[in-house]
Amino acid sequence: MLTVLEGNNFLVADDRGDVLTGSDGLYYNDTRYLSRWRLLLNGERPQLLSSGTVDYYSAAVYMQNVATPALPAGAVSLIRELFVGEGGMQNSIHIENHLLDPVELQLTLEFEFDFLDLFEVKAREYREEDLVFTDRTQPRLGVEALRDERENSWSFTLHDGEFRAQALVWVAHRGETEQTSVTHTILLQPGDTWQTRAHVVLLHGGDQRRQRYTSFYFGQERVRVEESLRAWRLHAPELVTDWEDLRNTYHRSLADLAALRMRPRNQGIPLRDLPAAGLPWFMTVFGRDTLITSFQTMLLGSSLAAGTLEALAALQSTERDDQRDAEPGKIVHELRVGRVAVEGGAFPYYGSVDSTILFLILLSELYRWTGDLDAVAALREPAMNALRWIREQGDLDGDGYIEYHRRSQNGLESQSWKDSWDSMRFRDGLVARTPIATAEVQGYAYDARVRTAELLRRVWGDEPLAAELEAEAETLKERFNDDFFLDGEGGAFPYYGSVDSTILFLILLSELYRWTGDLDAVTALREPAMNALRWIRQPDRLPHRHRLAARQQPGDGGPLSLRLPAVREPDRLDDDGGRSPLPLPHAGGVCRLHAGADAVSGRLSDRLLAAGLGGRRPGAVSAQHAGSAPRP
């Protein structure tokens, strides 16, 4: 499979660069425009030799003719280059005759456009099990197709109610045309070559069509994309190391992060670049994912964080809307702009309990890294709105804790980072009912109060409110330790049906020491840490998938050091007995490998680096032995 993308536009194709079945297609702004894109040579699909991405925005495919009685295999080579820019795609084709005799060829390009919304494609892909925001899997109206002989182009248009989308296709050479195809008859002398280009332009909503698009249009777009990637790399820190795998992975990761940059729109107005949540279903703004990714990549520069904060501030809710789980001051959870979003009114959707809190944490982190007083001052109003939500609407029952409970019929039942509907379970398997106050959200709320107090005191000049927030944070910490800590369980912080909170308590305690060196704070928490550790080490406490961390290493009696068990140990990282949850792209940031870690950590880091060599890093990695499968 080939995946090529730029901004809100991405192509998912097979290894030949064809779009044929399933969820393959050319997508733009939550809509699949191109649903078929197939290249035929003499009526057959060419034989694939090799293919791969060149950069995240381009790919190359090397093929040859299939053997026929009149033409041996390899007589003709075909190179296909794919480039995806903002709102369009260019497909360059190069054919060469390697025989000593002339050959006559027929080259056919087929194309179709269905303008399916991303939710409709996903519903079809999963056999209509995901029809949450729509009750159908195709537009109400058909696609209007027009052929322009003078321009040698095709236009495909869908105007369905308030939603409008249009696609344009044209090729550099004229040929025998049908409604959705063009065929070129080519006579190649020995050693001759033949080239052509096919262009696709995608228009969304009120986008205006130009009078004519030329190859120069895509040339300019390619220069823009290349310059954007070059500038991104120049602003990132330079890694100096003789560890080649680490250096290659770092450069690959920089390119992957650059690929996820997108520019969302708010009522048609483009916002600043920010990181999308992932390809293909989540190539959009997700408040939680976007905020955490920006936080964890601050070392690479502040541009993503600044863009994220400005964009989310522009999308911040100003009213209560139960259909979208919106409340004044709340930060958006998910933004969609496709036809389903336009028709249904369910987006922007605000059903996450932590995005608003994380907004304040990222704003503080931007200030701590950059000291940019102007940027922080400009975001004071949305920050105060977010703080007001935390102190008022976020506390549903007035007990001082942040809870969640959906009001939207189609909204998320679970609105923390574990947002599958059945993620919150008691030990006996019973799914917990809302409202729910999860442990980690209270930790976010504590951190947000402390950080916002710092901004109030140092930047915004509001000492009284800063003192109030610090007092609230201290009270929250004391009440949390009393209310959430289960003495009868040997020292566990419940996650309302999950053991993750106990593990995270130890992880965060270790990170607190590593970042601050605060011996007093760590010493004061030794007893609850030992109780939590004893609880975790009991063999009947955790299923396999939870025995990942929080074991004390023998050593100098200092603060806890966390390690992962070896793959050969009985408590393996994977759980063959049931469905293991896949990590989010940012979830790996919880476990931080450091100099002096044991051999297990070294082997783990080697394997994680190796998984990303030669291509994009996988979204999830299993802890199976390397020989159990040809690829991760």
C-alpha positions as CSV (number, residue, x, y, z in Angstrom):
1,M,0.0,0.0,0.0
2,L,1.2,3.5,-0.8
3,T,0.2,6.5,1.3
4,V,1.0,10.0,0.0
5,L,-0.2,13.1,1.7
6,E,0.1,16.9,2.1
7,G,-2.0,18.9,4.5
8,N,-5.7,17.9,4.4
9,N,-5.2,15.9,1.1
10,F,-4.0,12.3,1.1
11,L,-3.9,9.4,-1.3
12,V,-4.3,5.7,-0.2
13,A,-3.5,3.4,-3.2
14,D,-2.1,-0.1,-3.8
15,D,1.5,-0.8,-4.5
16,R,1.0,0.0,-8.2
17,G,-0.5,3.4,-7.4
18,D,-4.0,2.3,-8.4
19,V,-7.1,3.0,-6.5
20,L,-9.5,0.1,-6.8
21,T,-11.3,-1.2,-3.7
22,G,-12.1,-0.7,0.0
23,S,-11.1,2.5,1.6
24,D,-8.5,3.4,-1.1
25,G,-8.9,6.8,-2.7
26,L,-7.8,10.4,-2.9
27,Y,-9.3,12.3,0.1
28,Y,-9.6,16.0,0.8
29,N,-11.3,17.7,3.7
30,D,-13.0,14.5,5.1
31,T,-14.3,13.5,1.6
32,R,-13.1,10.8,-0.7
33,Y,-13.1,12.4,-4.1
34,L,-11.3,9.9,-6.3
35,S,-12.7,6.3,-5.9
36,R,-11.0,4.7,-8.9
37,W,-7.7,5.4,-10.6
38,R,-6.3,2.5,-12.7
39,L,-3.6,2.3,-15.3
40,L,-3.7,-0.4,-18.0
41,L,-1.0,-1.3,-20.6
42,N,-2.4,-3.2,-23.5
43,G,-5.5,-4.0,-21.5
44,E,-3.6,-5.5,-18.5
45,R,-2.3,-4.1,-15.3
46,P,1.5,-3.8,-15.6
47,Q,3.7,-6.1,-13.6
48,L,5.0,-4.5,-10.5
49,L,8.8,-4.4,-10.0
50,S,9.1,-2.1,-6.9
51,S,7.4,0.9,-5.4
52,G,7.6,3.2,-2.4
53,T,7.3,6.7,-1.1
54,V,10.1,9.2,-2.0
55,D,9.0,11.8,0.5
56,Y,5.7,11.9,2.4
57,Y,4.2,13.9,-0.5
58,S,5.5,11.7,-3.4
59,A,5.9,8.1,-4.5
60,A,7.5,6.2,-7.3
61,V,6.3,3.0,-9.0
62,Y,8.5,0.9,-11.3
63,M,6.7,-1.6,-13.6
64,Q,7.0,-3.5,-16.8
65,N,4.7,-5.1,-19.4
66,V,3.3,-8.5,-18.7
67,A,4.3,-11.3,-21.1
68,T,2.1,-11.9,-24.2
69,P,2.6,-14.0,-27.3
70,A,3.6,-10.8,-29.2
71,L,5.6,-9.0,-26.4
72,P,8.0,-10.6,-23.9
73,A,7.9,-9.5,-20.3
74,G,10.2,-6.5,-19.7
75,A,10.2,-5.3,-23.3
76,V,8.7,-2.0,-22.1
77,S,9.3,-0.3,-18.7
78,L,6.9,2.1,-17.1
79,I,7.7,4.5,-14.3
80,R,4.8,6.1,-12.5
81,E,5.4,9.1,-10.2
82,L,2.7,10.4,-7.8
83,F,2.7,13.8,-6.2
84,V,0.1,15.0,-3.8
85,G,-0.2,18.7,-3.0
86,E,-2.8,20.8,-1.2
87,G,-6.0,20.2,-3.1
88,G,-4.7,18.1,-5.9
89,M,-2.6,15.2,-7.3
90,Q,-0.2,14.9,-10.3
91,N,0.5,11.5,-11.9
92,S,3.5,11.5,-14.2
93,I,4.0,8.5,-16.6
94,H,7.3,7.5,-18.4
95,I,7.4,4.6,-20.8
96,E,10.5,3.2,-22.6
97,N,10.9,0.6,-25.3
98,H,13.9,-1.7,-24.5
99,L,13.6,-3.8,-27.7
100,L,15.4,-3.5,-31.0
101,D,12.1,-3.5,-32.8
102,P,9.2,-0.9,-32.8
103,V,6.3,-1.6,-30.4
104,E,2.7,-0.4,-30.5
105,L,1.1,0.1,-27.1
106,Q,-2.2,1.1,-25.7
107,L,-2.1,3.0,-22.4
108,T,-5.5,3.5,-20.6
109,L,-6.2,5.6,-17.5
110,E,-9.5,5.0,-15.8
111,F,-11.0,7.3,-13.1
112,E,-14.2,7.6,-11.1
113,F,-15.3,10.0,-8.3
114,D,-17.9,9.1,-5.7
115,F,-17.5,12.0,-3.2
116,L,-18.3,9.7,-0.2
117,D,-17.9,11.2,3.2
118,L,-15.1,9.7,5.3
119,F,-17.8,8.4,7.8
120,E,-19.5,6.7,4.8
121,V,-16.3,5.1,3.6
122,K,-15.6,3.9,7.1
123,A,-19.1,2.5,7.4
124,R,-18.7,0.5,4.2
125,E,-15.2,-0.7,5.2
126,Y,-16.6,-2.0,8.5
127,R,-19.9,-3.3,7.1
128,E,-22.0,-0.4,8.2
129,E,-21.2,-1.0,11.9
130,D,-20.0,2.6,12.4
131,L,-23.0,4.5,11.1
132,V,-23.0,7.0,14.0
133,F,-23.4,10.4,12.4
134,T,-25.2,9.3,9.2
135,D,-27.9,6.8,8.3
136,R,-26.7,6.2,4.7
137,T,-23.6,5.3,2.9
138,Q,-23.9,7.4,-0.3
139,P,-25.0,10.9,-1.3
140,R,-28.6,11.5,-2.0
141,L,-27.8,12.9,-5.5
142,G,-25.7,11.4,-8.3
143,V,-22.4,12.9,-9.5
144,E,-22.6,15.1,-12.5
145,A,-19.8,14.4,-15.1
146,L,-18.9,16.7,-17.9
147,R,-16.3,16.4,-20.7
148,D,-14.6,19.5,-22.1
149,E,-13.1,18.6,-25.5
150,R,-11.5,22.0,-26.0
151,E,-9.7,21.8,-22.7
152,N,-9.2,18.1,-22.9
153,S,-10.6,17.8,-19.3
154,W,-13.3,16.2,-17.3
155,S,-15.2,17.7,-14.4
156,F,-17.1,15.8,-11.7
157,T,-19.5,17.7,-9.4
158,L,-21.6,16.9,-6.4
159,H,-24.0,19.5,-5.1
160,D,-26.0,17.9,-2.3
161,G,-27.9,20.4,-0.2
162,E,-25.4,22.7,1.6
163,F,-22.4,20.6,0.6
164,R,-20.6,21.1,-2.7
165,A,-17.5,19.4,-4.1
166,Q,-15.9,19.3,-7.5
167,A,-13.0,17.4,-9.1
168,L,-11.2,18.2,-12.4
169,V,-9.1,15.8,-14.4
170,W,-7.1,16.6,-17.5
171,V,-4.2,14.9,-19.3
172,A,-1.3,16.4,-21.2
173,H,-1.9,14.4,-24.4
174,R,-5.1,13.8,-26.3
175,G,-6.4,10.3,-26.8
176,E,-9.5,8.3,-27.3
177,T,-11.8,9.4,-24.5
178,E,-14.8,7.9,-22.7
179,Q,-16.8,9.3,-19.9
180,T,-14.4,8.1,-17.3
181,S,-11.3,7.0,-19.2
182,V,-8.7,8.0,-21.8
183,T,-6.7,5.7,-24.0
184,H,-3.4,6.6,-25.8
185,T,-2.2,4.6,-28.7
186,I,1.6,4.9,-28.7
187,L,4.2,3.8,-31.3
188,L,7.7,3.5,-29.9
189,Q,10.8,3.0,-32.0
190,P,13.7,1.1,-30.5
191,G,15.0,2.9,-27.4
192,D,12.3,5.6,-27.6
193,T,10.5,7.0,-24.6
194,W,7.1,8.6,-24.2
195,Q,5.8,10.7,-21.3
196,T,2.5,12.2,-20.1
197,R,1.0,13.7,-17.0
198,A,-2.5,13.4,-15.6
199,H,-3.7,16.0,-13.2
200,V,-6.5,16.1,-10.6
201,V,-7.6,19.2,-8.8
202,L,-10.0,19.1,-5.9
203,L,-12.4,21.9,-5.0
204,H,-14.3,22.1,-1.7
205,G,-17.3,24.2,-0.8
206,G,-16.8,27.8,-2.0
207,D,-13.4,27.1,-3.6
208,Q,-13.3,28.9,-7.0
209,R,-12.2,27.1,-10.1
210,R,-9.4,28.7,-12.1
211,Q,-9.9,29.4,-15.8
212,R,-7.2,26.9,-16.5
213,Y,-4.8,24.8,-14.6
214,T,-1.4,24.1,-16.1
215,S,1.5,21.9,-15.2
216,F,3.1,25.0,-13.8
217,Y,0.4,25.0,-11.1
218,F,1.6,21.7,-9.8
219,G,5.2,22.8,-10.2
220,Q,4.6,25.8,-8.0
221,E,2.9,23.6,-5.4
222,R,5.7,21.1,-5.4
223,V,8.2,23.9,-4.7
224,R,6.0,25.1,-1.9
225,V,5.9,21.7,-0.3
226,E,9.6,21.0,-0.7
227,E,10.4,24.4,0.9
228,S,8.1,23.7,3.7
229,L,9.8,20.4,4.5
230,R,13.2,22.0,4.2
231,A,12.3,24.8,6.6
232,W,10.9,22.3,9.1
233,R,14.1,20.3,9.1
234,L,16.3,23.5,9.4
235,H,14.3,24.6,12.5
236,A,14.6,21.2,14.2
237,P,17.5,20.5,16.5
238,E,20.5,18.7,14.9
239,L,21.2,15.2,16.3
240,V,24.9,14.4,16.5
241,T,25.5,10.7,17.1
242,D,27.5,7.8,15.8
243,W,24.5,5.5,16.3
244,E,23.3,5.2,12.8
245,D,19.9,3.6,13.6
246,L,19.1,6.4,16.0
247,R,20.1,9.1,13.5
248,N,18.0,7.5,10.7
249,T,15.0,7.1,12.9
250,Y,15.3,10.7,14.1
251,H,15.3,12.0,10.5
252,R,12.5,9.6,9.5
253,S,10.4,10.8,12.5
254,L,11.0,14.4,11.6
255,A,9.6,13.7,8.1
256,D,6.6,11.8,9.5
257,L,5.8,14.6,11.9
258,A,6.1,17.1,9.1
259,A,3.6,14.9,7.1
260,L,1.0,15.1,9.8
261,R,1.0,18.9,9.7
262,M,-2.3,20.2,8.4
263,R,-4.1,23.5,8.2
264,P,-7.7,23.2,9.4
265,R,-10.5,25.7,8.5
266,N,-13.0,27.4,10.7
267,Q,-16.0,28.5,8.7
268,G,-13.9,28.6,5.6
269,I,-11.0,30.5,7.1
270,P,-7.6,28.7,7.2
271,L,-6.0,28.3,10.6
272,R,-2.4,27.8,11.5
273,D,-0.6,24.5,11.0
274,L,-1.1,21.9,13.7
275,P,-0.5,18.1,13.9
276,A,-3.4,15.8,12.8
277,A,-4.2,12.7,14.8
278,G,-3.4,10.1,12.1
279,L,-4.0,8.5,8.7
280,P,-6.5,7.7,7.2
281,W,-9.5,8.1,9.5
282,F,-8.1,10.8,11.8
283,M,-6.5,13.3,9.4
284,T,-8.2,16.1,11.2
285,V,-8.1,18.1,14.4
286,F,-8.5,16.0,17.6
287,G,-8.1,18.3,20.6
288,R,-6.5,15.8,23.0
289,D,-4.2,14.2,20.4
290,T,-3.2,17.5,18.9
291,L,-2.4,19.0,22.3
292,I,-0.4,16.1,23.6
293,T,1.6,15.7,20.4
294,S,2.4,19.4,20.4
295,F,3.5,19.2,24.1
296,Q,5.7,16.2,23.5
297,T,7.4,17.6,20.4
298,M,8.2,21.0,22.0
299,L,11.9,20.0,21.8
300,L,11.7,20.2,18.0
301,G,10.4,23.8,18.1
302,S,7.4,25.7,19.2
303,S,5.6,26.2,15.9
304,L,3.3,23.3,16.2
305,A,2.4,24.3,19.8
306,A,1.7,27.9,18.8
307,G,-0.4,26.8,15.8
308,T,-2.3,24.3,17.9
309,L,-3.2,26.9,20.6
310,E,-4.2,29.5,18.1
311,A,-6.4,27.1,16.1
312,L,-8.0,25.5,19.2
313,A,-8.7,29.0,20.6
314,A,-10.5,29.9,17.4
315,L,-12.6,26.7,17.7
316,Q,-13.3,27.1,21.4
317,S,-17.0,26.8,22.3
318,T,-18.9,29.9,23.2
319,E,-22.3,28.3,23.9
320,R,-24.0,25.3,25.3
321,D,-25.1,22.8,22.6
322,D,-26.2,19.4,23.9
323,Q,-26.1,17.9,20.4
324,R,-22.3,18.6,20.3
325,D,-21.6,18.2,24.0
326,A,-20.5,21.9,23.9
327,E,-20.2,24.3,26.8
328,P,-18.7,27.8,27.0
329,G,-15.0,27.6,27.2
330,K,-14.6,24.0,26.2
331,I,-11.9,23.0,23.7
332,V,-12.9,21.0,20.7
333,H,-12.5,17.3,20.6
334,E,-13.0,16.6,16.9
335,L,-13.5,18.8,13.8
336,R,-15.0,17.5,10.6
337,V,-15.9,19.5,7.4
338,G,-17.3,16.8,5.1
339,R,-20.8,16.4,3.9
340,V,-22.0,14.4,7.0
341,A,-20.7,17.2,9.2
342,V,-22.4,19.9,7.1
343,E,-25.7,18.1,7.0
344,G,-25.9,16.7,10.5
345,G,-24.7,19.6,12.6
346,A,-22.8,17.3,15.0
347,F,-19.4,19.1,14.4
348,P,-17.3,20.6,15.8
349,Y,-17.8,18.0,18.6
350,Y,-16.6,18.9,22.1
351,G,-17.0,15.5,23.9
352,S,-13.7,15.2,25.7
353,V,-13.1,15.8,29.3
354,D,-9.4,16.6,29.1
355,S,-8.8,18.8,26.0
356,T,-9.8,22.0,27.8
357,I,-7.4,21.2,30.7
358,L,-4.6,20.2,28.3
359,F,-5.0,23.5,26.5
360,L,-3.9,25.4,29.6
361,I,-1.0,22.9,30.2
362,L,0.3,23.4,26.6
363,L,0.0,27.2,26.9
364,S,2.1,27.1,30.0
365,E,4.6,24.8,28.3
366,L,4.9,27.2,25.4
367,Y,5.7,30.0,27.8
368,R,8.3,27.9,29.7
369,W,10.1,26.9,26.5
370,T,10.0,30.2,24.7
371,G,9.2,33.0,27.1
372,D,7.0,34.5,24.4
373,L,5.0,37.1,26.3
374,D,3.1,38.3,23.3
375,A,1.8,34.9,22.4
376,V,0.7,34.2,25.9
377,A,-0.9,37.6,26.3
378,A,-2.9,37.1,23.1
379,L,-4.3,33.9,24.4
380,R,-5.4,35.2,27.8
381,E,-9.1,35.3,27.0
382,P,-9.5,31.7,25.7
383,A,-7.3,30.6,28.7
384,M,-9.6,32.3,31.2
385,N,-12.6,30.8,29.4
386,A,-11.0,27.3,29.7
387,L,-10.2,27.9,33.4
388,R,-13.8,29.0,34.0
389,W,-15.0,25.7,32.5
390,I,-12.7,23.7,34.7
391,R,-13.9,25.5,37.9
392,E,-17.6,25.5,37.0
393,Q,-19.1,23.3,34.2
394,G,-16.4,20.6,34.3
395,D,-17.4,19.7,37.9
396,L,-20.8,18.2,37.3
397,D,-21.8,17.5,40.9
398,G,-19.8,20.2,42.8
399,D,-17.5,17.8,44.5
400,G,-14.3,19.4,43.3
401,Y,-13.5,16.7,40.7
402,I,-13.8,16.9,36.9
403,E,-16.3,14.4,35.6
404,Y,-17.8,13.6,32.2
405,H,-21.3,12.6,31.0
406,R,-22.5,12.8,27.5
407,R,-25.7,14.7,26.5
408,S,-25.4,14.1,22.8
409,Q,-27.3,11.1,21.5
410,N,-24.4,10.4,19.1
411,G,-21.6,11.5,21.4
412,L,-18.9,9.5,23.0
413,E,-19.9,7.5,26.1
414,S,-16.4,7.5,27.4
415,Q,-14.7,10.9,27.1
416,S,-11.2,10.3,28.6
417,W,-8.3,9.2,26.5
418,K,-9.6,5.6,26.7
419,D,-12.6,6.6,24.7
420,S,-14.0,3.2,23.5
421,W,-17.5,2.8,25.0
422,D,-16.6,-0.2,27.2
423,S,-13.1,1.0,28.4
424,M,-14.3,1.9,31.9
425,R,-15.0,-1.4,33.7
426,F,-15.0,-2.6,37.3
427,R,-13.0,-5.6,38.3
428,D,-15.9,-8.0,37.7
429,G,-16.2,-6.7,34.1
430,L,-19.2,-4.5,34.6
431,V,-19.1,-1.3,32.5
432,A,-19.1,1.8,34.7
433,R,-21.8,4.3,34.1
434,T,-21.3,8.1,33.9
435,P,-20.7,10.6,35.3
436,I,-17.2,9.3,35.8
437,A,-14.2,11.2,37.3
438,T,-11.0,9.5,36.1
439,A,-7.8,9.7,38.1
440,E,-5.5,11.1,35.4
441,V,-8.0,14.0,34.6
442,Q,-7.7,15.1,38.2
443,G,-3.9,15.1,37.8
444,Y,-4.3,17.3,34.7
445,A,-6.6,19.7,36.6
446,Y,-4.0,20.0,39.4
447,D,-1.2,20.7,36.9
448,A,-3.4,23.2,35.0
449,R,-4.1,25.2,38.1
450,V,-0.5,25.3,39.2
451,R,0.7,26.3,35.7
452,T,-2.1,28.9,35.1
453,A,-1.2,30.4,38.5
454,E,2.3,30.9,37.2
455,L,1.0,32.6,34.1
456,L,-1.3,34.8,36.1
457,R,1.6,35.9,38.3
458,R,4.3,36.4,35.8
459,V,2.5,37.4,32.6
460,W,-1.0,38.5,33.3
461,G,-0.4,40.3,36.6
462,D,-3.3,38.8,38.6
463,E,-1.8,37.8,42.0
464,P,-5.2,37.2,43.8
465,L,-6.4,34.7,41.2
466,A,-3.0,33.0,41.1
467,A,-3.2,32.5,44.9
468,E,-6.7,31.1,44.6
469,L,-5.6,28.6,42.0
470,E,-2.6,27.4,44.1
471,A,-4.9,27.0,47.1
472,E,-7.4,25.0,45.0
473,A,-4.6,22.8,43.6
474,E,-3.3,22.0,47.1
475,T,-6.8,21.2,48.3
476,L,-7.4,19.0,45.2
477,K,-4.2,17.1,45.9
478,E,-5.1,16.4,49.5
479,R,-8.6,15.4,48.7
480,F,-7.5,13.2,45.8
481,N,-5.1,11.3,48.0
482,D,-7.8,10.7,50.6
483,D,-10.7,9.9,48.2
484,F,-8.9,7.9,45.5
485,F,-6.3,6.0,47.5
486,L,-7.6,2.5,48.5
487,D,-6.0,1.5,51.8
488,G,-7.9,-1.7,51.8
489,E,-6.4,-2.7,48.5
490,G,-2.8,-2.3,49.7
491,G,-2.4,1.0,48.0
492,A,-4.2,1.4,44.7
493,F,-5.4,4.5,42.8
494,P,-8.5,3.3,41.0
495,Y,-9.2,4.1,37.3
496,Y,-12.8,3.2,37.8
497,G,-12.4,-0.3,36.7
498,S,-8.8,-0.2,35.6
499,V,-5.4,-0.6,37.2
500,D,-3.8,2.0,35.0
501,S,-3.9,4.7,37.6
502,T,-1.8,2.8,40.1
503,I,0.8,2.2,37.4
504,L,0.7,5.9,36.3
505,F,1.1,7.1,39.8
506,L,4.5,5.4,40.0
507,I,5.5,6.5,36.5
508,L,4.6,10.1,37.3
509,L,6.4,10.0,40.6
510,S,9.6,8.8,38.8
511,E,9.2,11.4,36.2
512,L,8.8,14.1,38.8
513,Y,12.1,13.2,40.3
514,R,13.9,13.0,37.0
515,W,12.7,16.4,35.8
516,T,12.9,18.3,39.1
517,G,15.2,16.4,41.5
518,D,12.8,17.3,44.3
519,L,13.9,14.9,47.0
520,D,11.5,16.2,49.6
521,A,8.4,15.7,47.4
522,V,9.5,12.2,46.4
523,T,10.4,11.2,50.0
524,A,7.1,12.4,51.2
525,L,5.4,10.0,48.8
526,R,7.5,6.9,49.5
527,E,4.9,5.1,51.7
528,P,2.0,5.4,49.1
529,A,4.5,4.4,46.4
530,M,5.6,1.3,48.3
531,N,2.0,0.4,48.9
532,A,1.2,0.8,45.2
533,L,4.2,-1.2,44.3
534,R,3.3,-4.1,46.6
535,W,-0.2,-4.1,45.1
536,I,1.1,-4.3,41.6
537,R,3.6,-7.1,42.3
538,Q,0.9,-9.5,43.5
539,P,0.7,-12.1,40.8
540,D,-3.1,-12.2,40.7
541,R,-3.6,-8.4,40.4
542,L,-2.9,-7.7,36.8
543,P,-3.7,-9.5,33.5
544,H,-0.7,-9.8,31.1
545,R,-1.3,-6.6,29.3
546,H,-1.0,-4.6,32.5
547,R,2.3,-6.1,33.7
548,L,4.3,-3.6,31.8
549,A,6.0,-1.4,34.3
550,A,6.3,-0.3,38.0
551,R,8.7,-2.9,39.4
552,Q,11.4,-1.8,41.7
553,Q,15.0,-2.5,40.6
554,P,17.5,-3.5,43.2
555,G,19.9,-0.7,43.6
556,D,21.0,2.1,45.8
557,G,17.8,2.7,47.7
558,G,17.0,5.9,45.7
559,P,13.8,6.8,44.0
560,L,11.9,4.1,42.0
561,S,13.3,3.2,38.6
562,L,10.8,1.7,36.1
563,R,11.6,-1.1,33.7
564,L,9.9,-3.3,31.2
565,P,10.0,-7.1,31.6
566,A,12.1,-9.0,29.1
567,V,10.2,-10.6,26.2
568,R,11.2,-14.1,27.4
569,E,9.8,-13.5,30.9
570,P,6.4,-15.1,31.7
571,D,4.7,-11.7,31.9
572,R,5.0,-10.9,28.2
573,L,4.2,-7.5,26.8
574,D,1.4,-9.0,24.5
575,D,-1.7,-10.7,25.6
576,D,-2.5,-13.7,23.3
577,G,-5.6,-14.5,25.4
578,G,-7.7,-11.4,24.4
579,R,-7.8,-8.2,22.5
580,S,-5.0,-5.9,23.5
581,P,-5.7,-2.1,23.1
582,L,-3.5,-0.4,20.5
583,P,-1.5,2.5,21.7
584,L,-2.2,6.0,20.6
585,P,0.6,7.7,18.6
586,H,1.6,9.8,21.6
587,A,1.1,7.0,24.2
588,G,4.7,5.9,24.0
589,G,5.9,9.1,25.7
590,V,4.9,7.7,29.1
591,C,7.8,5.3,29.1
592,R,11.1,7.2,28.8
593,L,14.3,5.2,28.3
594,H,17.4,6.8,29.8
595,A,21.1,6.4,30.0
596,G,22.1,3.7,32.4
597,A,18.9,1.6,31.8
598,D,19.3,-2.1,32.0
599,A,19.9,-4.5,29.1
600,V,16.2,-5.0,28.6
601,S,15.6,-1.3,27.9
602,G,18.6,-1.4,25.6
603,R,17.2,-4.3,23.6
604,L,13.7,-2.7,23.5
605,S,15.1,0.6,22.2
606,D,17.1,-1.3,19.5
607,R,14.0,-3.1,18.4
608,L,11.8,0.0,18.4
609,L,14.3,1.8,16.3
610,A,14.7,-1.1,13.9
611,A,10.9,-1.2,13.5
612,G,11.1,2.3,11.9
613,L,14.0,1.7,9.6
614,G,13.4,1.8,5.9
615,G,10.0,3.5,6.1
616,R,7.4,5.0,8.3
617,R,7.3,3.9,11.9
618,P,4.4,1.5,12.5
619,G,1.4,2.8,14.5
620,A,1.7,-0.2,16.9
621,V,4.4,-2.7,17.7
622,S,3.8,-6.2,19.2
623,A,6.4,-7.7,21.5
624,Q,6.6,-11.0,19.5
625,H,10.0,-12.4,18.7
626,A,11.5,-10.8,15.6
627,G,11.4,-14.1,13.7
628,S,7.7,-14.7,14.1
629,A,6.7,-12.5,11.2
630,P,8.5,-11.0,8.1
631,R,7.7,-7.4,9.1
632,P,6.6,-5.6,12.2
